[in-house]
Amino acid sequence: MPRVSVLTPIYNTNPQYLRECIESILNQTFTDFEFLILNDSPNNKEIENIVKEYAKHDKRIKYYKNEKNMGITPSRNKLLDLAKGEYLAIFDHDDISVPERLEKQVKYLDENPQVGVVSGWVEYFGEFSSILKAPETDAVTKIFLTTKCVVPHTAAMIRKSVLINNNIEYEEYYTPCEDYRLWARLMDVTHFYNFQEVLVKYRFLPTNTSHKQSSQMAEKDLLIRNEICDSHMFLKQEYEHKYNLRTKFRLRLFGKIPLIKIKQDIVYLFEFIPLFKIRWK
C-alpha cells in the first residue's frame, strides 16, 4: 500500500502541460506514492497515449478512463474511491508541483495527527504572475474560511481516514466550488495547516474554471460562505473583530428609520451614504 495517492483528473488537457504536470510528480523527492490519472475526455486519444507512455516506464502511474464525460466532481469522487494511499494529494492537470511538495506534506501529517488537511502557497504563472498566500494556523484558516476559500485545493494533501470516518466526499451541487464545500464540511472534524511557502505552480489561463464559470462560481461561493457563517457565527464575529468590521454605532429615528451608522470607522447617513471617517482616541 503506497503512503500517498496523487489524484489528477484530466479533461482535454494541453499535451505539453500534461507532460509537465506528470513529470513534476515523478520527480518528487518523496517516492512512495501511486499516481492516479483519470481521463474525463474519453475520446481524446492524444492525452490517453501520453499517460500510457509514461505508465510504461513508471508503474506508479495508474490510468483510468470514464466511459463518458462525468464532470469534475464525480471524477474527483471516483479518484477518492480508487485511492489506496493513507494520504491523498490533490493535483490539477496543468499545474506543477515543486519537487519537495509531497515530502514536506507527508512529514507534517506524520508529526501532527490532529491535522487532516495540509496545503501551502500557490504561485500563478502564465498570463498572470503572483503568489496566492494562505493563512498558516488552523484557527486563522477557519476564521478566514468564513469569507472565502483560503486553502489552495491543487496544493492540498488530505488524511484519507478523516474523509472515510466522517462520510465526507465532494458534492456535485456545489460545483465548481466543490473544494470550498469540502473544506466547509471538514471544519468541524479536523485541523488545517498551510505551509508558508510555494508548493504548487498554478498555470493561469483563460481556460481556467475561474474564468469560464465565473458567474456560477460567484453564486456557489456566496452560498457556501453564508452556510459557514450561519453554522460558525463565532468565527464570523472573530473575523469582523479582527479587521474592525463590526458596526460600532447605529441610530434610528423612532427606533425604526435608519439615520446614522458607524462601521469600519466610517460614518454613514441612512446606513449606506458615507459621510466621513473618524479617528477613535
Secondary structure, DSSP 8 states (H G I E B T S, - for coil): --SEEEEEEESS--HHHHHHHHHHHHT-S---EEEEEEES-TT-HHHHHHHHHHHHH-TTEEEEE-SS---HHHHHHHHHHH--SSEEEE--TT-EE-TTHHHHHHHHHHH-TTEEEEEEEEEEEESS-EEE----SHHHHHHHTTTS--S-GGG-EEEHHHHHHTT----GGGTT-HHHHHHHHHTTT-EEEEEEEEEEEEEE-TTSHHHHTHHHHHHHHHHHHHHHHHH-HHHHHHHHHHTT-SEEEEEEETTTEEEEEEETTEEEETTTEEEEE----
